[in-house]
Amino acid sequence: SNIEVYMTYWYFMFFFIPIIKWNKEYYIKTSCCEKVSKIAPEIGRRIEKGEEVNLNIDEIDFGQIEDNVKICTNCGYTTEEDFIYCPKCSNKL
């Protein structure tokens, strides 16, 4: 199956210009069953830089946060709340 990688972070904006980013977290999501798992920050940074990364799906624990984290496929918003629709863009989660 295909895997999508998401990065979430907090940022400070000054007059609609993002100035500072912090608290970056990286997640992967399978396209077949839409399971989500958090990945190590080093791997996420390598993917962000465009480096080729081999992930062994058998070693990734999808059961840990599968039901806790929802990621919007439209805008990338991440939440642990039990929303049906994304509070940022109104897309169905």
PAVO-57221 format. One record per atom (N, C-alpha, C): atom name; x, y, z. Coordinates in Angstrom, 3 decimals, always signed. Atoms other than C-alpha are relative to their C-alpha. Example, Ala and Ser with C-alpha at 12.3 -4.5 7.8 and 13.67 -1.06 7.14 Angstrom:
<rs>
<r atome="N" px="+0.890" py="-1.190" pz="+0.000"/>
<r atome="CA" px="+12.300" py="-4.500" pz="+7.800"/>
<r atome="C" px="+0.900" py="+1.200" pz="+0.000"/>
<r atome="N" px="-0.820" py="-1.190" pz="-0.060"/>
<r atome="CA" px="+13.670" py="-1.060" pz="+7.140"/>
<r atome="C" px="-0.770" py="+1.090" pz="+0.730"/>
</rs>
This chain:
<rs>
<r atome="N" px="+0.834" py="-1.178" pz="+0.000"/>
<r atome="CA" px="+0.000" py="+0.000" pz="+0.000"/>
<r atome="C" px="+0.882" py="+1.245" pz="+0.000"/>
<r atome="N" px="-0.718" py="-1.275" pz="-0.028"/>
<r atome="CA" px="+1.024" py="+3.639" pz="-0.282"/>
<r atome="C" px="-0.034" py="+0.576" pz="+1.403"/>
<r atome="N" px="-0.080" py="-0.643" pz="-1.308"/>
<r atome="CA" px="+2.078" py="+5.655" pz="+2.734"/>
<r atome="C" px="+0.108" py="+1.505" pz="-0.210"/>
<r atome="N" px="-0.069" py="-1.451" pz="+0.026"/>
<r atome="CA" px="+1.462" py="+9.360" pz="+3.246"/>
<r atome="C" px="+0.698" py="+0.458" pz="+1.275"/>
<r atome="N" px="-0.713" py="-0.544" pz="-1.149"/>
<r atome="CA" px="+3.685" py="+11.406" pz="+5.564"/>
<r atome="C" px="-0.565" py="+1.384" pz="+0.295"/>
<r atome="N" px="+0.522" py="-1.288" pz="-0.443"/>
<r atome="CA" px="+2.305" py="+14.318" pz="+7.580"/>
<r atome="C" px="+0.925" py="+0.582" pz="+1.051"/>
<r atome="N" px="-0.739" py="-0.702" pz="-1.032"/>
<r atome="CA" px="+4.120" py="+16.926" pz="+9.623"/>
<r atome="C" px="-0.956" py="+0.993" pz="+0.642"/>
<r atome="N" px="+0.806" py="-0.987" pz="-0.718"/>
<r atome="CA" px="+2.347" py="+18.916" pz="+12.296"/>
<r atome="C" px="+0.938" py="+0.858" pz="+0.827"/>
<r atome="N" px="-0.811" py="-0.906" pz="-0.805"/>
<r atome="CA" px="+3.718" py="+21.924" pz="+14.151"/>
<r atome="C" px="-0.838" py="+1.178" pz="+0.448"/>
<r atome="N" px="+0.579" py="-1.259" pz="-0.454"/>
<r atome="CA" px="+2.794" py="+25.058" pz="+16.060"/>
<r atome="C" px="+0.835" py="+1.111" pz="-0.605"/>
<r atome="N" px="-0.776" py="-1.111" pz="+0.528"/>
<r atome="CA" px="+3.776" py="+28.430" pz="+14.677"/>
<r atome="C" px="-0.557" py="+1.328" pz="+0.483"/>
<r atome="N" px="+0.356" py="-1.356" pz="-0.382"/>
<r atome="CA" px="+3.742" py="+32.091" pz="+15.618"/>
<r atome="C" px="-0.046" py="+0.839" pz="-1.263"/>
<r atome="N" px="+0.143" py="-0.845" pz="+1.185"/>
<r atome="CA" px="+2.443" py="+34.490" pz="+12.980"/>
<r atome="C" px="+0.000" py="+1.468" pz="+0.418"/>
<r atome="N" px="-0.010" py="-1.437" pz="-0.193"/>
<r atome="CA" px="+3.066" py="+38.210" pz="+12.765"/>
<r atome="C" px="-0.512" py="+0.630" pz="-1.284"/>
<r atome="N" px="+0.653" py="-0.557" pz="+1.182"/>
<r atome="CA" px="+0.719" py="+39.965" pz="+10.349"/>
<r atome="C" px="-0.059" py="-1.022" pz="-1.129"/>
<r atome="N" px="+0.209" py="+1.103" pz="+0.941"/>
<r atome="CA" px="-0.034" py="+36.653" pz="+8.596"/>
<r atome="C" px="+1.286" py="-0.565" pz="-0.602"/>
<r atome="N" px="-1.276" py="+0.558" pz="+0.436"/>
<r atome="CA" px="+3.657" py="+35.810" pz="+8.181"/>
<r atome="C" px="+0.488" py="-0.952" pz="+1.088"/>
<r atome="N" px="-0.502" py="+0.921" pz="-1.027"/>
<r atome="CA" px="+4.796" py="+32.641" pz="+9.978"/>
<r atome="C" px="+1.455" py="+0.316" pz="+0.347"/>
<r atome="N" px="-1.323" py="-0.412" pz="-0.453"/>
<r atome="CA" px="+7.827" py="+33.611" pz="+12.060"/>
<r atome="C" px="+0.765" py="-1.178" pz="+0.615"/>
<r atome="N" px="-0.675" py="+1.060" pz="-0.752"/>
<r atome="CA" px="+8.659" py="+30.704" pz="+14.406"/>
<r atome="C" px="-0.843" py="-1.270" pz="-0.036"/>
<r atome="N" px="+0.658" py="+1.302" pz="-0.056"/>
<r atome="CA" px="+7.796" py="+26.987" pz="+14.143"/>
<r atome="C" px="+0.606" py="-0.789" pz="+1.156"/>
<r atome="N" px="-0.502" py="+0.863" pz="-1.059"/>
<r atome="CA" px="+8.051" py="+24.576" pz="+17.067"/>
<r atome="C" px="-0.915" py="-1.192" pz="+0.172"/>
<r atome="N" px="+0.764" py="+1.207" pz="-0.312"/>
<r atome="CA" px="+6.818" py="+21.212" pz="+18.324"/>
<r atome="C" px="-0.345" py="-0.801" pz="-1.257"/>
<r atome="N" px="+0.240" py="+0.793" pz="+1.212"/>
<r atome="CA" px="+7.209" py="+19.405" pz="+14.985"/>
<r atome="C" px="-0.171" py="-1.467" pz="+0.363"/>
<r atome="N" px="+0.230" py="+1.432" pz="-0.150"/>
<r atome="CA" px="+5.790" py="+15.871" pz="+14.903"/>
<r atome="C" px="-0.311" py="-0.571" pz="-1.372"/>
<r atome="N" px="+0.160" py="+0.641" pz="+1.296"/>
<r atome="CA" px="+5.761" py="+13.437" pz="+12.002"/>
<r atome="C" px="-0.857" py="-1.251" pz="+0.155"/>
<r atome="N" px="+0.898" py="+1.148" pz="-0.013"/>
<r atome="CA" px="+3.087" py="+10.841" pz="+11.232"/>
<r atome="C" px="-0.014" py="-0.637" pz="-1.380"/>
<r atome="N" px="+0.239" py="+0.672" pz="+1.270"/>
<r atome="CA" px="+2.562" py="+8.229" pz="+8.540"/>
<r atome="C" px="-1.401" py="-0.584" pz="+0.038"/>
<r atome="N" px="+1.363" py="+0.525" pz="+0.126"/>
<r atome="CA" px="-0.802" py="+7.022" pz="+7.266"/>
<r atome="C" px="-0.033" py="-0.918" pz="-1.210"/>
<r atome="N" px="+0.116" py="+0.943" pz="+1.115"/>
<r atome="CA" px="-1.484" py="+3.956" pz="+5.130"/>
<r atome="C" px="-1.228" py="+0.339" pz="-0.825"/>
<r atome="N" px="+1.135" py="-0.312" pz="+0.869"/>
<r atome="CA" px="-3.761" py="+4.385" pz="+2.138"/>
<r atome="C" px="-1.040" py="-1.123" pz="-0.026"/>
<r atome="N" px="+0.936" py="+1.126" pz="+0.081"/>
<r atome="CA" px="-5.319" py="+0.925" pz="+2.363"/>
<r atome="C" px="-1.010" py="+0.007" pz="+1.141"/>
<r atome="N" px="+0.900" py="+0.086" pz="-1.151"/>
<r atome="CA" px="-6.757" py="+0.977" pz="+5.887"/>
<r atome="C" px="+0.005" py="+1.269" pz="+0.837"/>
<r atome="N" px="-0.064" py="-1.312" pz="-0.633"/>
<r atome="CA" px="-5.967" py="+4.577" pz="+6.911"/>
<r atome="C" px="+0.434" py="-0.056" pz="+1.466"/>
<r atome="N" px="-0.564" py="+0.046" pz="-1.340"/>
<r atome="CA" px="-4.030" py="+3.581" pz="+10.034"/>
<r atome="C" px="+1.083" py="+1.065" pz="+0.105"/>
<r atome="N" px="-0.938" py="-1.092" pz="-0.231"/>
<r atome="CA" px="-1.889" py="+6.343" pz="+11.550"/>
<r atome="C" px="+0.981" py="-0.398" pz="+1.090"/>
<r atome="N" px="-1.021" py="+0.243" pz="-1.011"/>
<r atome="CA" px="+1.375" py="+6.087" pz="+13.468"/>
<r atome="C" px="+1.001" py="+1.146" pz="+0.000"/>
<r atome="N" px="-1.029" py="-1.025" pz="-0.137"/>
<r atome="CA" px="+3.886" py="+8.576" pz="+14.786"/>
<r atome="C" px="+1.346" py="-0.628" pz="-0.339"/>
<r atome="N" px="-1.338" py="+0.501" pz="+0.319"/>
<r atome="CA" px="+7.427" py="+8.214" pz="+13.419"/>
<r atome="C" px="+1.045" py="+0.879" pz="+0.691"/>
<r atome="N" px="-1.094" py="-0.706" pz="-0.664"/>
<r atome="CA" px="+10.775" py="+9.298" pz="+14.825"/>
<r atome="C" px="+0.305" py="+1.319" pz="-0.707"/>
<r atome="N" px="-0.304" py="-1.304" pz="+0.604"/>
<r atome="CA" px="+11.715" py="+12.958" pz="+14.289"/>
<r atome="C" px="+1.159" py="-0.033" pz="-0.992"/>
<r atome="N" px="-1.125" py="+0.068" pz="+0.938"/>
<r atome="CA" px="+15.020" py="+11.996" pz="+12.606"/>
<r atome="C" px="-0.454" py="-0.485" pz="-1.368"/>
<r atome="N" px="+0.518" py="+0.530" pz="+1.269"/>
<r atome="CA" px="+13.183" py="+9.976" pz="+9.966"/>
<r atome="C" px="-0.850" py="+1.054" pz="-0.692"/>
<r atome="N" px="+0.840" py="-1.050" pz="+0.568"/>
<r atome="CA" px="+10.651" py="+12.753" pz="+9.473"/>
<r atome="C" px="+0.804" py="+1.119" pz="-0.617"/>
<r atome="N" px="-0.855" py="-1.072" pz="+0.548"/>
<r atome="CA" px="+13.376" py="+15.354" pz="+8.971"/>
<r atome="C" px="+0.684" py="-0.447" pz="-1.288"/>
<r atome="N" px="-0.625" py="+0.506" pz="+1.235"/>
<r atome="CA" px="+15.101" py="+13.129" pz="+6.401"/>
<r atome="C" px="-1.009" py="-0.010" pz="-1.152"/>
<r atome="N" px="+1.048" py="-0.006" pz="+1.032"/>
<r atome="CA" px="+11.821" py="+12.731" pz="+4.500"/>
<r atome="C" px="-0.277" py="+1.427" pz="-0.444"/>
<r atome="N" px="+0.256" py="-1.409" pz="+0.313"/>
<r atome="CA" px="+11.239" py="+16.491" pz="+4.698"/>
<r atome="C" px="+1.078" py="+0.590" pz="-0.900"/>
<r atome="N" px="-1.113" py="-0.471" pz="+0.832"/>
<r atome="CA" px="+14.670" py="+17.118" pz="+3.152"/>
<r atome="C" px="+0.013" py="-0.638" pz="-1.383"/>
<r atome="N" px="+0.055" py="+0.655" pz="+1.300"/>
<r atome="CA" px="+13.790" py="+14.793" pz="+0.260"/>
<r atome="C" px="+0.906" py="-1.205" pz="-0.117"/>
<r atome="N" px="-0.868" py="+1.167" pz="+0.025"/>
<r atome="CA" px="+16.146" py="+11.985" pz="+1.221"/>
<r atome="C" px="-0.843" py="-1.275" pz="-0.128"/>
<r atome="N" px="+0.685" py="+1.282" pz="+0.139"/>
<r atome="CA" px="+15.209" py="+8.410" pz="+0.371"/>
<r atome="C" px="+0.081" py="-0.742" pz="+1.331"/>
<r atome="N" px="+0.083" py="+0.678" pz="-1.293"/>
<r atome="CA" px="+14.051" py="+6.561" pz="+3.491"/>
<r atome="C" px="-0.745" py="-1.304" pz="-0.186"/>
<r atome="N" px="+0.679" py="+1.295" pz="+0.021"/>
<r atome="CA" px="+13.174" py="+2.896" pz="+3.830"/>
<r atome="C" px="-0.669" py="-0.232" pz="+1.347"/>
<r atome="N" px="+0.759" py="+0.278" pz="-1.214"/>
<r atome="CA" px="+10.436" py="+2.211" pz="+6.368"/>
<r atome="C" px="-0.449" py="-1.451" pz="-0.018"/>
<r atome="N" px="+0.480" py="+1.371" pz="-0.125"/>
<r atome="CA" px="+9.770" py="-1.321" pz="+7.542"/>
<r atome="C" px="-1.346" py="+0.043" pz="+0.711"/>
<r atome="N" px="+1.354" py="-0.113" pz="-0.531"/>
<r atome="CA" px="+5.999" py="-1.377" pz="+8.031"/>
<r atome="C" px="-0.254" py="-1.004" pz="+1.117"/>
<r atome="N" px="+0.207" py="+1.016" pz="-1.033"/>
<r atome="CA" px="+6.212" py="-4.543" pz="+10.137"/>
<r atome="C" px="+0.511" py="+0.464" pz="+1.371"/>
<r atome="N" px="-0.567" py="-0.475" pz="-1.264"/>
<r atome="CA" px="+8.227" py="-2.668" pz="+12.794"/>
<r atome="C" px="-0.733" py="+1.219" pz="+0.558"/>
<r atome="N" px="+0.715" py="-1.197" pz="-0.446"/>
<r atome="CA" px="+5.854" py="+0.318" pz="+13.047"/>
<r atome="C" px="-1.264" py="-0.420" pz="+0.743"/>
<r atome="N" px="+1.154" py="+0.329" pz="-0.833"/>
<r atome="CA" px="+3.223" py="+0.172" pz="+15.789"/>
<r atome="C" px="-1.170" py="+0.928" pz="-0.347"/>
<r atome="N" px="+1.166" py="-0.791" pz="+0.380"/>
<r atome="CA" px="-0.064" py="+1.378" pz="+14.309"/>
<r atome="C" px="-1.094" py="-0.034" pz="+1.051"/>
<r atome="N" px="+1.054" py="+0.122" pz="-0.996"/>
<r atome="CA" px="-2.203" py="+0.261" pz="+17.242"/>
<r atome="C" px="+0.082" py="+1.013" pz="+1.106"/>
<r atome="N" px="-0.225" py="-0.889" pz="-1.118"/>
<r atome="CA" px="-0.750" py="+2.801" pz="+19.621"/>
<r atome="C" px="-0.865" py="+1.253" pz="-0.038"/>
<r atome="N" px="+0.762" py="-1.242" pz="+0.068"/>
<r atome="CA" px="-2.431" py="+5.994" pz="+18.383"/>
<r atome="C" px="-1.035" py="-0.022" pz="-1.118"/>
<r atome="N" px="+0.915" py="+0.134" pz="+1.126"/>
<r atome="CA" px="-4.702" py="+4.663" pz="+15.678"/>
<r atome="C" px="-1.328" py="+0.695" pz="+0.265"/>
<r atome="N" px="+1.301" py="-0.574" pz="-0.290"/>
<r atome="CA" px="-7.904" py="+5.754" pz="+17.426"/>
<r atome="C" px="+0.098" py="+1.378" pz="+0.636"/>
<r atome="N" px="-0.138" py="-1.254" pz="-0.718"/>
<r atome="CA" px="-6.481" py="+8.796" pz="+19.201"/>
<r atome="C" px="+0.255" py="+1.199" pz="-0.903"/>
<r atome="N" px="-0.394" py="-1.120" pz="+0.849"/>
<r atome="CA" px="-5.100" py="+10.933" pz="+16.357"/>
<r atome="C" px="-0.751" py="-0.066" pz="-1.323"/>
<r atome="N" px="+0.648" py="-0.121" pz="+1.304"/>
<r atome="CA" px="-7.087" py="+12.115" pz="+13.371"/>
<r atome="C" px="+0.716" py="+1.098" pz="-0.764"/>
<r atome="N" px="-0.684" py="-0.972" pz="+0.845"/>
<r atome="CA" px="-5.374" py="+13.912" pz="+10.486"/>
<r atome="C" px="-0.884" py="+0.313" pz="-1.198"/>
<r atome="N" px="+0.820" py="-0.432" pz="+1.135"/>
<r atome="CA" px="-7.315" py="+15.930" pz="+7.936"/>
<r atome="C" px="+0.774" py="-0.227" pz="-1.300"/>
<r atome="N" px="-0.659" py="+0.266" pz="+1.278"/>
<r atome="CA" px="-6.497" py="+14.771" pz="+4.410"/>
<r atome="C" px="+0.050" py="+1.239" pz="-0.885"/>
<r atome="N" px="+0.039" py="-1.210" pz="+0.802"/>
<r atome="CA" px="-7.294" py="+18.227" pz="+3.042"/>
<r atome="C" px="+1.061" py="+1.022" pz="+0.440"/>
<r atome="N" px="-0.904" py="-1.061" pz="-0.472"/>
<r atome="CA" px="-5.301" py="+20.637" pz="+5.254"/>
<r atome="C" px="+1.113" py="-0.498" pz="+0.909"/>
<r atome="N" px="-1.044" py="+0.541" pz="-0.851"/>
<r atome="CA" px="-3.192" py="+18.321" pz="+7.456"/>
<r atome="C" px="-0.192" py="+0.258" pz="+1.480"/>
<r atome="N" px="+0.274" py="-0.287" pz="-1.412"/>
<r atome="CA" px="-4.785" py="+19.466" pz="+10.735"/>
<r atome="C" px="-0.044" py="-1.305" pz="+0.789"/>
<r atome="N" px="-0.064" py="+1.184" pz="-0.838"/>
<r atome="CA" px="-4.113" py="+16.940" pz="+13.511"/>
<r atome="C" px="-0.718" py="+0.269" pz="+1.306"/>
<r atome="N" px="+0.729" py="-0.153" pz="-1.245"/>
<r atome="CA" px="-6.390" py="+16.413" pz="+16.497"/>
<r atome="C" px="-0.165" py="-1.338" pz="+0.694"/>
<r atome="N" px="+0.304" py="+1.190" pz="-0.779"/>
<r atome="CA" px="-6.960" py="+13.919" pz="+19.268"/>
<r atome="C" px="-1.455" py="+0.019" pz="+0.465"/>
<r atome="N" px="+1.410" py="-0.114" pz="-0.360"/>
<r atome="CA" px="-10.541" py="+15.123" pz="+19.790"/>
<r atome="C" px="-0.842" py="-0.903" pz="-0.890"/>
<r atome="N" px="+0.893" py="+0.881" pz="+0.746"/>
<r atome="CA" px="-13.500" py="+13.106" pz="+18.554"/>
<r atome="C" px="-0.850" py="+0.802" pz="-0.983"/>
<r atome="N" px="+0.705" py="-0.778" pz="+1.016"/>
<r atome="CA" px="-14.393" py="+15.415" pz="+15.660"/>
<r atome="C" px="-0.359" py="-0.884" pz="-1.188"/>
<r atome="N" px="+0.372" py="+0.661" pz="+1.250"/>
<r atome="CA" px="-16.242" py="+14.157" pz="+12.601"/>
<r atome="C" px="+0.499" py="+0.834" pz="-1.177"/>
<r atome="N" px="-0.457" py="-0.925" pz="+1.037"/>
<r atome="CA" px="-15.329" py="+17.250" pz="+10.545"/>
<r atome="C" px="+1.169" py="+0.828" pz="+0.538"/>
<r atome="N" px="-1.165" py="-0.791" pz="-0.358"/>
<r atome="CA" px="-12.079" py="+19.195" pz="+10.559"/>
<r atome="C" px="-0.439" py="+1.402" pz="+0.458"/>
<r atome="N" px="+0.370" py="-1.340" pz="-0.464"/>
<r atome="CA" px="-12.461" py="+22.384" pz="+12.663"/>
<r atome="C" px="+0.690" py="+1.111" pz="-0.771"/>
<r atome="N" px="-0.734" py="-1.017" pz="+0.750"/>
<r atome="CA" px="-10.009" py="+24.192" pz="+10.375"/>
<r atome="C" px="-0.569" py="+0.219" pz="-1.403"/>
<r atome="N" px="+0.445" py="-0.154" pz="+1.390"/>
<r atome="CA" px="-11.359" py="+23.465" pz="+6.859"/>
<r atome="C" px="-1.355" py="-0.659" pz="-0.289"/>
<r atome="N" px="+1.325" py="+0.645" pz="+0.106"/>
<r atome="CA" px="-14.640" py="+21.520" pz="+7.456"/>
<r atome="C" px="-0.016" py="-1.258" pz="-0.866"/>
<r atome="N" px="-0.071" py="+1.259" pz="+0.738"/>
<r atome="CA" px="-13.428" py="+18.460" pz="+5.512"/>
<r atome="C" px="-0.324" py="-1.147" pz="+0.963"/>
<r atome="N" px="+0.316" py="+1.144" pz="-0.852"/>
<r atome="CA" px="-14.686" py="+15.101" pz="+6.834"/>
<r atome="C" px="+1.277" py="-0.739" pz="+0.369"/>
<r atome="N" px="-1.193" py="+0.697" pz="-0.480"/>
<r atome="CA" px="-12.044" py="+13.392" pz="+9.002"/>
<r atome="C" px="-0.148" py="-1.500" pz="-0.179"/>
</rs>
